[in-house]
């Protein structure tokens, strides 16, 4: 079973996020970068499938030089090899551009299964994985919390509003990982040492045969007009009172007089 | 944990702790080894989830060690906030401030630079990685590997990951690893948990002279572009007096950084006597003092943090070398409290340790006999020169009333000898005075601090702004040995000072009925400052390393 996992490097959600001077991007000086948490579920699931059935796990990612840290982390968890699309021409691509590049890599390598996180916690677009499946012409199943492979068939639990849909498809497919799929393993110290020696290929837009006029910041079909931070968190106010009736009265008073919502 | 097989991962040299001491040591070692054509495999572990994430300091850097280590540090992009250190020094009363016309020579900072230690550490980490040093952030050393009879050190074991609250293995359990090395260099920072274990086994600390500490609470604040302070002459401001008064050691600092930011903090000596004193509350009072309040008006807190400083100095330095191991940085009491600086001495100590390690490899002897060259190195270096004349300084400041000024004055004119040499001192855990009835009554009328959520935030918002996070489902890393003491004796005598000295609301006492109360711990708030282990009057708290990767995520403090 050849499995490819799509991985994105994103700012740690605990990082200090500040909007840059241009108003449409964030300051990156003091950010810590991590593997997108949903992609960690994808890596873990791929490793479990490989452990059960044999095969290889390849990590595919796109981004500037530092992206290699995310790939190495996945290799340290146990993946076998990495492919890194690193080309200044591609920087700033929108979801469509990124998907084209990822699909171009996938068209050239064998795979039975592609797994990705259901969304990246930075851009929150939910688009890249689906678009890759479209470009490859394979089935896609999103928001998966369970999978079972028997022969050439895969059976998946997909989270839908208020319940679960059980889906079957013939391999190869692409599915995206939702929280609950598994608990990702840690990258171990020996794993980190071994990861340094695992193969990692670097690809440019030229290598992939993708038209440079379809990728990069200049060729975005979606442009960010402005970024805004969420409203700052206010301190919590504890309502005081002798008994439930007094507590309720004080709460109503505060909602009416101070918050002016009732 | 039973039935766990631990892999052994051997290195030639292992650094424990990725602060300025360990990183400078590792960089110097690798550079020297390369020059001499020696192959030395170096590993470095850091409990923070990345290098710099647990590094916090004022900070004014004397670049003397950095220049020795990386002469072209500026060309290599060393992150400097400002190389213009123009000192000002104020004495504060509640509402007024007085510029002190004479600042002692050790407080002059020309030729120094304002930095963010978190940034500097991250940058040093990149240099270290470039030299081929194996850096492992997110791995906490939790066990010292002792040789036979506990007479030598063989390395450090890392903590297990994926263990639940009850101590059971979770599905992602990952056993710790035994990292072995010919030499292990410990640079755990202030109040390390491994050096504590070594101290107990190998008696490396002097018995008569306990280490003493201070707790620093700090924020980085962004000022509006129109704030007049940004264009003022002042870049470095220190204060003493209010809100601590003259009986409690410590003072405030305010440094101008890049990008309209300032670094603001208050340092409180942990030998304070009043159990009701709350360091973080003192910091808020300091912020509201007119001198500071005017400067920071309109600002917004970007990041917060707290840490302790080991300030005992010269007489509290432990034995610096044992068979198989060396001790550097704050772990080894390298901070010079007189100059309010420890980064330069930490770095230099790491570098001197590296030089001794090279000798050990050349002689193929890793016992104290050869590694002891590090002790001699420290003695003959400028570290010792600085430290020797400051040898009684912090101890003098711990004295009460007019006596402290007599001591400090006498030391100033006698190269540190002063009126008594050495001045003896109590442990910080022994200085609290029991509360009187009147004090307890007075304490009931609580001062209500006001918060605006931007420039003044409550403790929990402060925790949020430090980025602190721990895996929730793990064993509690704070060992409170006897909670009955907390709920009875400590309540009666001190009203549970842990609830006040902890800057992150880790400790709470919940009233459960008339004369019934319970200690509740919030270990995931912990900023890893270790004030609790230092100041608890019953020595009832032991701080252990939580799962690697947990703790604050500092980036600009």
Interface residues (C-beta under 8 A of the other chain):
Chain A: X12 X14 X15 X16 X18 X30 X31 X32 X182 X183 X184 X185 X186 X188 X189 X190 X192 X193 X232 X233 X234 X235
Chain B: X7 X9 X49 X50 X53 X119 X134 X136 X139 X158 X161 X162 X170 X171 X172 X174 X177 X179 X302 X303 X451 X453 X454 X457 X458 X461 X464 X467 X469 X553 X555 X556
